[in-house]
Amino acid sequence: MSYCYGGYGYGGNSYGNNFALIVVLFILLIIVGAAFYC
């Protein structure tokens, strides 16, 4: 398995890049949601 950090994949795995990007976006949604609800 390739390890991805900051959206850059090591090992040439584009799926890993997409997965890392989705995780980052999900975390940003949680932070923004918490800011609005609090």
mmCIF entry with sequence, helices, sheets and N, C-alpha, C, O atoms, coordinates in Angstrom:
data_MODEL
# 
_entry.id   MODEL 
# 
_entity.id                         1 
_entity.type                       polymer 
_entity.pdbx_number_of_molecules   1 
# 
_entity_poly.entity_id                      1 
_entity_poly.type                           'polypeptide(L)' 
_entity_poly.nstd_linkage                   no 
_entity_poly.nstd_monomer                   no 
_entity_poly.pdbx_seq_one_letter_code       MSYCYGGYGYGGNSYGNNFALIVVLFILLIIVGAAFYC 
_entity_poly.pdbx_seq_one_letter_code_can   MSYCYGGYGYGGNSYGNNFALIVVLFILLIIVGAAFYC 
_entity_poly.pdbx_strand_id                 A 
# 
loop_
_entity_poly_seq.entity_id 
_entity_poly_seq.num 
_entity_poly_seq.mon_id 
_entity_poly_seq.hetero 
1 1  MET n 
1 2  SER n 
1 3  TYR n 
1 4  CYS n 
1 5  TYR n 
1 6  GLY n 
1 7  GLY n 
1 8  TYR n 
1 9  GLY n 
1 10 TYR n 
1 11 GLY n 
1 12 GLY n 
1 13 ASN n 
1 14 SER n 
1 15 TYR n 
1 16 GLY n 
1 17 ASN n 
1 18 ASN n 
1 19 PHE n 
1 20 ALA n 
1 21 LEU n 
1 22 ILE n 
1 23 VAL n 
1 24 VAL n 
1 25 LEU n 
1 26 PHE n 
1 27 ILE n 
1 28 LEU n 
1 29 LEU n 
1 30 ILE n 
1 31 ILE n 
1 32 VAL n 
1 33 GLY n 
1 34 ALA n 
1 35 ALA n 
1 36 PHE n 
1 37 TYR n 
1 38 CYS n 
# 
_struct_asym.id          A 
_struct_asym.entity_id   1 
# 
_struct_conf.conf_type_id            HELX_P 
_struct_conf.id                      HELX_P1 
_struct_conf.pdbx_PDB_helix_id       AA1 
_struct_conf.beg_label_comp_id       SER 
_struct_conf.beg_label_asym_id       A 
_struct_conf.beg_label_seq_id        14 
_struct_conf.pdbx_beg_PDB_ins_code   ? 
_struct_conf.end_label_comp_id       TYR 
_struct_conf.end_label_asym_id       A 
_struct_conf.end_label_seq_id        37 
_struct_conf.pdbx_end_PDB_ins_code   ? 
_struct_conf.beg_auth_comp_id        SER 
_struct_conf.beg_auth_asym_id        A 
_struct_conf.beg_auth_seq_id         14 
_struct_conf.end_auth_comp_id        TYR 
_struct_conf.end_auth_asym_id        A 
_struct_conf.end_auth_seq_id         37 
_struct_conf.pdbx_PDB_helix_class    1 
_struct_conf.details                 ? 
_struct_conf.pdbx_PDB_helix_length   24 
# 
_struct_conf_type.id          HELX_P 
_struct_conf_type.criteria    ? 
_struct_conf_type.reference   ? 
# 
_struct_sheet.id               AA1 
_struct_sheet.type             ? 
_struct_sheet.number_strands   2 
_struct_sheet.details          ? 
# 
_struct_sheet_order.sheet_id     AA1 
_struct_sheet_order.range_id_1   1 
_struct_sheet_order.range_id_2   2 
_struct_sheet_order.offset       ? 
_struct_sheet_order.sense        anti-parallel 
# 
loop_
_struct_sheet_range.sheet_id 
_struct_sheet_range.id 
_struct_sheet_range.beg_label_comp_id 
_struct_sheet_range.beg_label_asym_id 
_struct_sheet_range.beg_label_seq_id 
_struct_sheet_range.pdbx_beg_PDB_ins_code 
_struct_sheet_range.end_label_comp_id 
_struct_sheet_range.end_label_asym_id 
_struct_sheet_range.end_label_seq_id 
_struct_sheet_range.pdbx_end_PDB_ins_code 
_struct_sheet_range.beg_auth_comp_id 
_struct_sheet_range.beg_auth_asym_id 
_struct_sheet_range.beg_auth_seq_id 
_struct_sheet_range.end_auth_comp_id 
_struct_sheet_range.end_auth_asym_id 
_struct_sheet_range.end_auth_seq_id 
AA1 1 TYR A 3 ? TYR A 5  ? TYR A 3 TYR A 5  
AA1 2 TYR A 8 ? TYR A 10 ? TYR A 8 TYR A 10 
# 
loop_
_atom_site.group_PDB 
_atom_site.id 
_atom_site.type_symbol 
_atom_site.label_atom_id 
_atom_site.label_alt_id 
_atom_site.label_comp_id 
_atom_site.label_asym_id 
_atom_site.label_entity_id 
_atom_site.label_seq_id 
_atom_site.pdbx_PDB_ins_code 
_atom_site.Cartn_x 
_atom_site.Cartn_y 
_atom_site.Cartn_z 
_atom_site.occupancy 
_atom_site.B_iso_or_equiv 
_atom_site.pdbx_formal_charge 
_atom_site.auth_seq_id 
_atom_site.auth_comp_id 
_atom_site.auth_asym_id 
_atom_site.auth_atom_id 
_atom_site.pdbx_PDB_model_num 
ATOM 1   N N  . MET A 1 1  ? 0.842   -1.200 0.000  1.00 0.00 ? 1  MET A N  1 
ATOM 2   C CA . MET A 1 1  ? 0.000   0.000  0.000  1.00 0.00 ? 1  MET A CA 1 
ATOM 3   C C  . MET A 1 1  ? 0.876   1.249  0.000  1.00 0.00 ? 1  MET A C  1 
ATOM 4   O O  . MET A 1 1  ? 1.891   1.321  0.693  1.00 0.00 ? 1  MET A O  1 
ATOM 5   N N  . SER A 1 2  ? 0.460   2.215  -0.788 1.00 0.00 ? 2  SER A N  1 
ATOM 6   C CA . SER A 1 2  ? 1.225   3.456  -0.827 1.00 0.00 ? 2  SER A CA 1 
ATOM 7   C C  . SER A 1 2  ? 0.752   4.401  0.265  1.00 0.00 ? 2  SER A C  1 
ATOM 8   O O  . SER A 1 2  ? -0.429  4.434  0.613  1.00 0.00 ? 2  SER A O  1 
ATOM 9   N N  . TYR A 1 3  ? 1.679   5.156  0.789  1.00 0.00 ? 3  TYR A N  1 
ATOM 10  C CA . TYR A 1 3  ? 1.346   6.099  1.859  1.00 0.00 ? 3  TYR A CA 1 
ATOM 11  C C  . TYR A 1 3  ? 1.178   7.492  1.268  1.00 0.00 ? 3  TYR A C  1 
ATOM 12  O O  . TYR A 1 3  ? 2.029   7.958  0.510  1.00 0.00 ? 3  TYR A O  1 
ATOM 13  N N  . CYS A 1 4  ? 0.094   8.144  1.611  1.00 0.00 ? 4  CYS A N  1 
ATOM 14  C CA . CYS A 1 4  ? -0.179  9.466  1.063  1.00 0.00 ? 4  CYS A CA 1 
ATOM 15  C C  . CYS A 1 4  ? -0.160  10.512 2.163  1.00 0.00 ? 4  CYS A C  1 
ATOM 16  O O  . CYS A 1 4  ? -0.611  10.265 3.282  1.00 0.00 ? 4  CYS A O  1 
ATOM 17  N N  . TYR A 1 5  ? 0.369   11.687 1.828  1.00 0.00 ? 5  TYR A N  1 
ATOM 18  C CA . TYR A 1 5  ? 0.411   12.773 2.802  1.00 0.00 ? 5  TYR A CA 1 
ATOM 19  C C  . TYR A 1 5  ? 0.202   14.096 2.074  1.00 0.00 ? 5  TYR A C  1 
ATOM 20  O O  . TYR A 1 5  ? 0.922   14.409 1.126  1.00 0.00 ? 5  TYR A O  1 
ATOM 21  N N  . GLY A 1 6  ? -0.766  14.856 2.510  1.00 0.00 ? 6  GLY A N  1 
ATOM 22  C CA . GLY A 1 6  ? -1.018  16.156 1.908  1.00 0.00 ? 6  GLY A CA 1 
ATOM 23  C C  . GLY A 1 6  ? -1.516  16.064 0.475  1.00 0.00 ? 6  GLY A C  1 
ATOM 24  O O  . GLY A 1 6  ? -1.371  17.018 -0.289 1.00 0.00 ? 6  GLY A O  1 
ATOM 25  N N  . GLY A 1 7  ? -2.105  14.926 0.094  1.00 0.00 ? 7  GLY A N  1 
ATOM 26  C CA . GLY A 1 7  ? -2.640  14.775 -1.245 1.00 0.00 ? 7  GLY A CA 1 
ATOM 27  C C  . GLY A 1 7  ? -1.599  14.296 -2.243 1.00 0.00 ? 7  GLY A C  1 
ATOM 28  O O  . GLY A 1 7  ? -1.924  14.105 -3.415 1.00 0.00 ? 7  GLY A O  1 
ATOM 29  N N  . TYR A 1 8  ? -0.361  14.097 -1.817 1.00 0.00 ? 8  TYR A N  1 
ATOM 30  C CA . TYR A 1 8  ? 0.676   13.594 -2.706 1.00 0.00 ? 8  TYR A CA 1 
ATOM 31  C C  . TYR A 1 8  ? 0.920   12.127 -2.402 1.00 0.00 ? 8  TYR A C  1 
ATOM 32  O O  . TYR A 1 8  ? 1.236   11.762 -1.269 1.00 0.00 ? 8  TYR A O  1 
ATOM 33  N N  . GLY A 1 9  ? 0.771   11.287 -3.422 1.00 0.00 ? 9  GLY A N  1 
ATOM 34  C CA . GLY A 1 9  ? 0.904   9.845  -3.205 1.00 0.00 ? 9  GLY A CA 1 
ATOM 35  C C  . GLY A 1 9  ? 2.319   9.369  -3.451 1.00 0.00 ? 9  GLY A C  1 
ATOM 36  O O  . GLY A 1 9  ? 2.965   9.795  -4.409 1.00 0.00 ? 9  GLY A O  1 
ATOM 37  N N  . TYR A 1 10 ? 2.806   8.487  -2.589 1.00 0.00 ? 10 TYR A N  1 
ATOM 38  C CA . TYR A 1 10 ? 4.122   7.888  -2.774 1.00 0.00 ? 10 TYR A CA 1 
ATOM 39  C C  . TYR A 1 10 ? 3.921   6.454  -3.230 1.00 0.00 ? 10 TYR A C  1 
ATOM 40  O O  . TYR A 1 10 ? 3.433   5.619  -2.468 1.00 0.00 ? 10 TYR A O  1 
ATOM 41  N N  . GLY A 1 11 ? 4.295   6.164  -4.469 1.00 0.00 ? 11 GLY A N  1 
ATOM 42  C CA . GLY A 1 11 ? 4.103   4.832  -5.013 1.00 0.00 ? 11 GLY A CA 1 
ATOM 43  C C  . GLY A 1 11 ? 3.258   4.868  -6.281 1.00 0.00 ? 11 GLY A C  1 
ATOM 44  O O  . GLY A 1 11 ? 2.972   3.821  -6.863 1.00 0.00 ? 11 GLY A O  1 
ATOM 45  N N  . GLY A 1 12 ? 2.856   6.057  -6.716 1.00 0.00 ? 12 GLY A N  1 
ATOM 46  C CA . GLY A 1 12 ? 2.114   6.197  -7.955 1.00 0.00 ? 12 GLY A CA 1 
ATOM 47  C C  . GLY A 1 12 ? 0.700   5.661  -7.853 1.00 0.00 ? 12 GLY A C  1 
ATOM 48  O O  . GLY A 1 12 ? 0.191   5.082  -8.813 1.00 0.00 ? 12 GLY A O  1 
ATOM 49  N N  . ASN A 1 13 ? 0.053   5.841  -6.706 1.00 0.00 ? 13 ASN A N  1 
ATOM 50  C CA . ASN A 1 13 ? -1.304  5.335  -6.532 1.00 0.00 ? 13 ASN A CA 1 
ATOM 51  C C  . ASN A 1 13 ? -2.274  6.505  -6.550 1.00 0.00 ? 13 ASN A C  1 
ATOM 52  O O  . ASN A 1 13 ? -2.368  7.253  -5.577 1.00 0.00 ? 13 ASN A O  1 
ATOM 53  N N  . SER A 1 14 ? -3.002  6.668  -7.663 1.00 0.00 ? 14 SER A N  1 
ATOM 54  C CA . SER A 1 14 ? -3.924  7.790  -7.791 1.00 0.00 ? 14 SER A CA 1 
ATOM 55  C C  . SER A 1 14 ? -5.110  7.629  -6.849 1.00 0.00 ? 14 SER A C  1 
ATOM 56  O O  . SER A 1 14 ? -5.676  8.621  -6.390 1.00 0.00 ? 14 SER A O  1 
ATOM 57  N N  . TYR A 1 15 ? -5.495  6.377  -6.554 1.00 0.00 ? 15 TYR A N  1 
ATOM 58  C CA . TYR A 1 15 ? -6.610  6.144  -5.636 1.00 0.00 ? 15 TYR A CA 1 
ATOM 59  C C  . TYR A 1 15 ? -6.240  6.643  -4.247 1.00 0.00 ? 15 TYR A C  1 
ATOM 60  O O  . TYR A 1 15 ? -7.087  7.178  -3.532 1.00 0.00 ? 15 TYR A O  1 
ATOM 61  N N  . GLY A 1 16 ? -4.992  6.471  -3.864 1.00 0.00 ? 16 GLY A N  1 
ATOM 62  C CA . GLY A 1 16 ? -4.526  6.960  -2.569 1.00 0.00 ? 16 GLY A CA 1 
ATOM 63  C C  . GLY A 1 16 ? -4.611  8.476  -2.519 1.00 0.00 ? 16 GLY A C  1 
ATOM 64  O O  . GLY A 1 16 ? -4.962  9.047  -1.486 1.00 0.00 ? 16 GLY A O  1 
ATOM 65  N N  . ASN A 1 17 ? -4.291  9.132  -3.632 1.00 0.00 ? 17 ASN A N  1 
ATOM 66  C CA . ASN A 1 17 ? -4.376  10.587 -3.674 1.00 0.00 ? 17 ASN A CA 1 
ATOM 67  C C  . ASN A 1 17 ? -5.813  11.038 -3.470 1.00 0.00 ? 17 ASN A C  1 
ATOM 68  O O  . ASN A 1 17 ? -6.072  11.967 -2.705 1.00 0.00 ? 17 ASN A O  1 
ATOM 69  N N  . ASN A 1 18 ? -6.743  10.390 -4.146 1.00 0.00 ? 18 ASN A N  1 
ATOM 70  C CA . ASN A 1 18 ? -8.152  10.755 -4.019 1.00 0.00 ? 18 ASN A CA 1 
ATOM 71  C C  . ASN A 1 18 ? -8.643  10.503 -2.602 1.00 0.00 ? 18 ASN A C  1 
ATOM 72  O O  . ASN A 1 18 ? -9.393  11.308 -2.049 1.00 0.00 ? 18 ASN A O  1 
ATOM 73  N N  . PHE A 1 19 ? -8.222  9.386  -2.011 1.00 0.00 ? 19 PHE A N  1 
ATOM 74  C CA . PHE A 1 19 ? -8.662  9.055  -0.649 1.00 0.00 ? 19 PHE A CA 1 
ATOM 75  C C  . PHE A 1 19 ? -8.165  10.107 0.336  1.00 0.00 ? 19 PHE A C  1 
ATOM 76  O O  . PHE A 1 19 ? -8.912  10.535 1.215  1.00 0.00 ? 19 PHE A O  1 
ATOM 77  N N  . ALA A 1 20 ? -6.907  10.524 0.193  1.00 0.00 ? 20 ALA A N  1 
ATOM 78  C CA . ALA A 1 20 ? -6.347  11.534 1.097  1.00 0.00 ? 20 ALA A CA 1 
ATOM 79  C C  . ALA A 1 20 ? -7.097  12.852 0.932  1.00 0.00 ? 20 ALA A C  1 
ATOM 80  O O  . ALA A 1 20 ? -7.361  13.547 1.913  1.00 0.00 ? 20 ALA A O  1 
ATOM 81  N N  . LEU A 1 21 ? -7.438  13.192 -0.302 1.00 0.00 ? 21 LEU A N  1 
ATOM 82  C CA . LEU A 1 21 ? -8.148  14.445 -0.556 1.00 0.00 ? 21 LEU A CA 1 
ATOM 83  C C  . LEU A 1 21 ? -9.532  14.416 0.076  1.00 0.00 ? 21 LEU A C  1 
ATOM 84  O O  . LEU A 1 21 ? -9.975  15.409 0.653  1.00 0.00 ? 21 LEU A O  1 
ATOM 85  N N  . ILE A 1 22 ? -10.218 13.276 -0.032 1.00 0.00 ? 22 ILE A N  1 
ATOM 86  C CA . ILE A 1 22 ? -11.550 13.136 0.559  1.00 0.00 ? 22 ILE A CA 1 
ATOM 87  C C  . ILE A 1 22 ? -11.476 13.266 2.079  1.00 0.00 ? 22 ILE A C  1 
ATOM 88  O O  . ILE A 1 22 ? -12.328 13.906 2.696  1.00 0.00 ? 22 ILE A O  1 
ATOM 89  N N  . VAL A 1 23 ? -10.445 12.649 2.680  1.00 0.00 ? 23 VAL A N  1 
ATOM 90  C CA . VAL A 1 23 ? -10.290 12.727 4.137  1.00 0.00 ? 23 VAL A CA 1 
ATOM 91  C C  . VAL A 1 23 ? -10.071 14.173 4.570  1.00 0.00 ? 23 VAL A C  1 
ATOM 92  O O  . VAL A 1 23 ? -10.658 14.622 5.554  1.00 0.00 ? 23 VAL A O  1 
ATOM 93  N N  . VAL A 1 24 ? -9.231  14.901 3.841  1.00 0.00 ? 24 VAL A N  1 
ATOM 94  C CA . VAL A 1 24 ? -8.957  16.302 4.184  1.00 0.00 ? 24 VAL A CA 1 
ATOM 95  C C  . VAL A 1 24 ? -10.228 17.137 4.065  1.00 0.00 ? 24 VAL A C  1 
ATOM 96  O O  . VAL A 1 24 ? -10.514 17.963 4.932  1.00 0.00 ? 24 VAL A O  1 
ATOM 97  N N  . LEU A 1 25 ? -10.994 16.923 2.991  1.00 0.00 ? 25 LEU A N  1 
ATOM 98  C CA . LEU A 1 25 ? -12.232 17.678 2.804  1.00 0.00 ? 25 LEU A CA 1 
ATOM 99  C C  . LEU A 1 25 ? -13.231 17.363 3.907  1.00 0.00 ? 25 LEU A C  1 
ATOM 100 O O  . LEU A 1 25 ? -13.945 18.249 4.378  1.00 0.00 ? 25 LEU A O  1 
ATOM 101 N N  . PHE A 1 26 ? -13.281 16.094 4.320  1.00 0.00 ? 26 PHE A N  1 
ATOM 102 C CA . PHE A 1 26 ? -14.208 15.690 5.374  1.00 0.00 ? 26 PHE A CA 1 
ATOM 103 C C  . PHE A 1 26 ? -13.853 16.369 6.692  1.00 0.00 ? 26 PHE A C  1 
ATOM 104 O O  . PHE A 1 26 ? -14.737 16.817 7.423  1.00 0.00 ? 26 PHE A O  1 
ATOM 105 N N  . ILE A 1 27 ? -12.549 16.444 6.995  1.00 0.00 ? 27 ILE A N  1 
ATOM 106 C CA . ILE A 1 27 ? -12.101 17.106 8.223  1.00 0.00 ? 27 ILE A CA 1 
ATOM 107 C C  . ILE A 1 27 ? -12.436 18.600 8.165  1.00 0.00 ? 27 ILE A C  1 
ATOM 108 O O  . ILE A 1 27 ? -12.862 19.183 9.162  1.00 0.00 ? 27 ILE A O  1 
ATOM 109 N N  . LEU A 1 28 ? -12.244 19.213 6.998  1.00 0.00 ? 28 LEU A N  1 
ATOM 110 C CA . LEU A 1 28 ? -12.563 20.633 6.859  1.00 0.00 ? 28 LEU A CA 1 
ATOM 111 C C  . LEU A 1 28 ? -14.054 20.866 7.065  1.00 0.00 ? 28 LEU A C  1 
ATOM 112 O O  . LEU A 1 28 ? -14.447 21.862 7.672  1.00 0.00 ? 28 LEU A O  1 
ATOM 113 N N  . LEU A 1 29 ? -14.889 19.953 6.565  1.00 0.00 ? 29 LEU A N  1 
ATOM 114 C CA . LEU A 1 29 ? -16.334 20.085 6.751  1.00 0.00 ? 29 LEU A CA 1 
ATOM 115 C C  . LEU A 1 29 ? -16.691 20.035 8.229  1.00 0.00 ? 29 LEU A C  1 
ATOM 116 O O  . LEU A 1 29 ? -17.554 20.783 8.689  1.00 0.00 ? 29 LEU A O  1 
ATOM 117 N N  . ILE A 1 30 ? -16.026 19.150 8.978  1.00 0.00 ? 30 ILE A N  1 
ATOM 118 C CA . ILE A 1 30 ? -16.295 19.040 10.414 1.00 0.00 ? 30 ILE A CA 1 
ATOM 119 C C  . ILE A 1 30 ? -15.900 20.334 11.124 1.00 0.00 ? 30 ILE A C  1 
ATOM 120 O O  . ILE A 1 30 ? -16.631 20.819 11.988 1.00 0.00 ? 30 ILE A O  1 
ATOM 121 N N  . ILE A 1 31 ? -14.742 20.893 10.760 1.00 0.00 ? 31 ILE A N  1 
ATOM 122 C CA . ILE A 1 31 ? -14.270 22.122 11.403 1.00 0.00 ? 31 ILE A CA 1 
ATOM 123 C C  . ILE A 1 31 ? -15.215 23.280 11.090 1.00 0.00 ? 31 ILE A C  1 
ATOM 124 O O  . ILE A 1 31 ? -15.590 24.038 11.985 1.00 0.00 ? 31 ILE A O  1 
ATOM 125 N N  . VAL A 1 32 ? -15.599 23.416 9.821  1.00 0.00 ? 32 VAL A N  1 
ATOM 126 C CA . VAL A 1 32 ? -16.499 24.504 9.419  1.00 0.00 ? 32 VAL A CA 1 
ATOM 127 C C  . VAL A 1 32 ? -17.863 24.322 10.070 1.00 0.00 ? 32 VAL A C  1 
ATOM 128 O O  . VAL A 1 32 ? -18.465 25.289 10.537 1.00 0.00 ? 32 VAL A O  1 
ATOM 129 N N  . GLY A 1 33 ? -18.356 23.079 10.102 1.00 0.00 ? 33 GLY A N  1 
ATOM 130 C CA . GLY A 1 33 ? -19.652 22.799 10.720 1.00 0.00 ? 33 GLY A CA 1 
ATOM 131 C C  . GLY A 1 33 ? -19.637 23.143 12.197 1.00 0.00 ? 33 GLY A C  1 
ATOM 132 O O  . GLY A 1 33 ? -20.590 23.728 12.710 1.00 0.00 ? 33 GLY A O  1 
ATOM 133 N N  . ALA A 1 34 ? -18.556 22.782 12.889 1.00 0.00 ? 34 ALA A N  1 
ATOM 134 C CA . ALA A 1 34 ? -18.447 23.080 14.317 1.00 0.00 ? 34 ALA A CA 1 
ATOM 135 C C  . ALA A 1 34 ? -18.407 24.592 14.528 1.00 0.00 ? 34 ALA A C  1 
ATOM 136 O O  . ALA A 1 34 ? -18.975 25.096 15.497 1.00 0.00 ? 34 ALA A O  1 
ATOM 137 N N  . ALA A 1 35 ? -17.748 25.313 13.641 1.00 0.00 ? 35 ALA A N  1 
ATOM 138 C CA . ALA A 1 35 ? -17.650 26.766 13.779 1.00 0.00 ? 35 ALA A CA 1 
ATOM 139 C C  . ALA A 1 35 ? -19.027 27.412 13.639 1.00 0.00 ? 35 ALA A C  1 
ATOM 140 O O  . ALA A 1 35 ? -19.335 28.376 14.339 1.00 0.00 ? 35 ALA A O  1 
ATOM 141 N N  . PHE A 1 36 ? -19.857 26.881 12.734 1.00 0.00 ? 36 PHE A N  1 
ATOM 142 C CA . PHE A 1 36 ? -21.177 27.464 12.527 1.00 0.00 ? 36 PHE A CA 1 
ATOM 143 C C  . PHE A 1 36 ? -22.147 27.068 13.632 1.00 0.00 ? 36 PHE A C  1 
ATOM 144 O O  . PHE A 1 36 ? -22.962 27.883 14.064 1.00 0.00 ? 36 PHE A O  1 
ATOM 145 N N  . TYR A 1 37 ? -22.065 25.815 14.094 1.00 0.00 ? 37 TYR A N  1 
ATOM 146 C CA . TYR A 1 37 ? -23.007 25.356 15.113 1.00 0.00 ? 37 TYR A CA 1 
ATOM 147 C C  . TYR A 1 37 ? -22.647 25.872 16.501 1.00 0.00 ? 37 TYR A C  1 
ATOM 148 O O  . TYR A 1 37 ? -23.509 25.967 17.374 1.00 0.00 ? 37 TYR A O  1 
ATOM 149 N N  . CYS A 1 38 ? -21.379 26.203 16.704 1.00 0.00 ? 38 CYS A N  1 
ATOM 150 C CA . CYS A 1 38 ? -20.973 26.716 18.012 1.00 0.00 ? 38 CYS A CA 1 
ATOM 151 C C  . CYS A 1 38 ? -20.885 28.236 17.945 1.00 0.00 ? 38 CYS A C  1 
ATOM 152 O O  . CYS A 1 38 ? -20.558 28.880 18.942 1.00 0.00 ? 38 CYS A O  1 
# 
